[in-house]
Amino acid sequence: MQYEVGKTYVLDGDPKLCERGFHFCTSPLAVFKHYAPTNRFAIVKADEDDVIYDTCNNSHKAVARRITIVKEKTLDEII
């Protein structure tokens, strides 16, 4: 899926951690625990009532049914 800054994406149905939904990390550097290195990152916004958090192993991973892509950042900006 190609995401665009400023757009909101909505999943049909309920999200399920590690299976379906829009996954994101709540800590920028935690991204590297779950995804291969890249030079493209996004700041996203999700409705707090819609987010399911992974509470195991302090993973900082979460999933939501609806997200908005707020801003794109590079690896240098993240670090």
Contacts in CASP RR format, 6 or more apart in sequence:
PFRMAT RR
TARGET T0000
AUTHOR 0000-0000-0000
METHOD contacts of the structure
MODEL  1
MQYEVGKTYVLDGDPKLCERGFHFCTSPLAVFKHYAPTNRFAIVKADEDD
VIYDTCNNSHKAVARRITIVKEKTLDEII
1 9 0 8 1.000
3 9 0 8 1.000
3 42 0 8 1.000
3 69 0 8 1.000
4 69 0 8 1.000
5 42 0 8 1.000
5 69 0 8 1.000
5 70 0 8 1.000
5 71 0 8 1.000
5 72 0 8 1.000
6 68 0 8 1.000
6 69 0 8 1.000
6 70 0 8 1.000
7 68 0 8 1.000
7 69 0 8 1.000
8 66 0 8 1.000
8 67 0 8 1.000
8 68 0 8 1.000
8 69 0 8 1.000
9 22 0 8 1.000
9 66 0 8 1.000
9 67 0 8 1.000
9 68 0 8 1.000
9 69 0 8 1.000
10 65 0 8 1.000
10 66 0 8 1.000
11 20 0 8 1.000
11 21 0 8 1.000
11 22 0 8 1.000
11 65 0 8 1.000
11 66 0 8 1.000
13 65 0 8 1.000
14 65 0 8 1.000
15 21 0 8 1.000
15 22 0 8 1.000
15 50 0 8 1.000
15 52 0 8 1.000
15 63 0 8 1.000
15 64 0 8 1.000
15 65 0 8 1.000
16 52 0 8 1.000
16 63 0 8 1.000
17 23 0 8 1.000
17 52 0 8 1.000
17 54 0 8 1.000
17 61 0 8 1.000
17 62 0 8 1.000
17 63 0 8 1.000
18 54 0 8 1.000
18 61 0 8 1.000
18 63 0 8 1.000
20 63 0 8 1.000
21 63 0 8 1.000
21 64 0 8 1.000
21 65 0 8 1.000
22 44 0 8 1.000
22 46 0 8 1.000
22 63 0 8 1.000
22 64 0 8 1.000
22 65 0 8 1.000
22 66 0 8 1.000
22 67 0 8 1.000
23 34 0 8 1.000
23 61 0 8 1.000
23 62 0 8 1.000
23 63 0 8 1.000
24 44 0 8 1.000
24 46 0 8 1.000
24 61 0 8 1.000
24 62 0 8 1.000
24 63 0 8 1.000
24 64 0 8 1.000
24 67 0 8 1.000
25 31 0 8 1.000
25 33 0 8 1.000
25 34 0 8 1.000
25 60 0 8 1.000
25 61 0 8 1.000
25 62 0 8 1.000
26 53 0 8 1.000
26 60 0 8 1.000
26 61 0 8 1.000
26 62 0 8 1.000
27 60 0 8 1.000
28 41 0 8 1.000
28 78 0 8 1.000
29 78 0 8 1.000
29 79 0 8 1.000
30 59 0 8 1.000
30 60 0 8 1.000
30 61 0 8 1.000
31 41 0 8 1.000
31 78 0 8 1.000
33 59 0 8 1.000
33 60 0 8 1.000
33 61 0 8 1.000
34 59 0 8 1.000
34 61 0 8 1.000
37 75 0 8 1.000
38 75 0 8 1.000
39 74 0 8 1.000
39 75 0 8 1.000
40 72 0 8 1.000
40 74 0 8 1.000
41 72 0 8 1.000
41 73 0 8 1.000
41 74 0 8 1.000
41 75 0 8 1.000
41 77 0 8 1.000
41 78 0 8 1.000
42 69 0 8 1.000
42 70 0 8 1.000
42 71 0 8 1.000
42 72 0 8 1.000
42 73 0 8 1.000
43 69 0 8 1.000
43 70 0 8 1.000
43 71 0 8 1.000
43 72 0 8 1.000
43 73 0 8 1.000
44 67 0 8 1.000
44 68 0 8 1.000
44 69 0 8 1.000
44 70 0 8 1.000
45 67 0 8 1.000
45 68 0 8 1.000
45 70 0 8 1.000
46 62 0 8 1.000
46 64 0 8 1.000
46 66 0 8 1.000
46 67 0 8 1.000
46 68 0 8 1.000
47 64 0 8 1.000
47 66 0 8 1.000
50 64 0 8 1.000
50 65 0 8 1.000
50 66 0 8 1.000
51 62 0 8 1.000
51 63 0 8 1.000
51 64 0 8 1.000
52 62 0 8 1.000
52 63 0 8 1.000
52 64 0 8 1.000
53 61 0 8 1.000
53 62 0 8 1.000
54 60 0 8 1.000
54 61 0 8 1.000
54 62 0 8 1.000
END
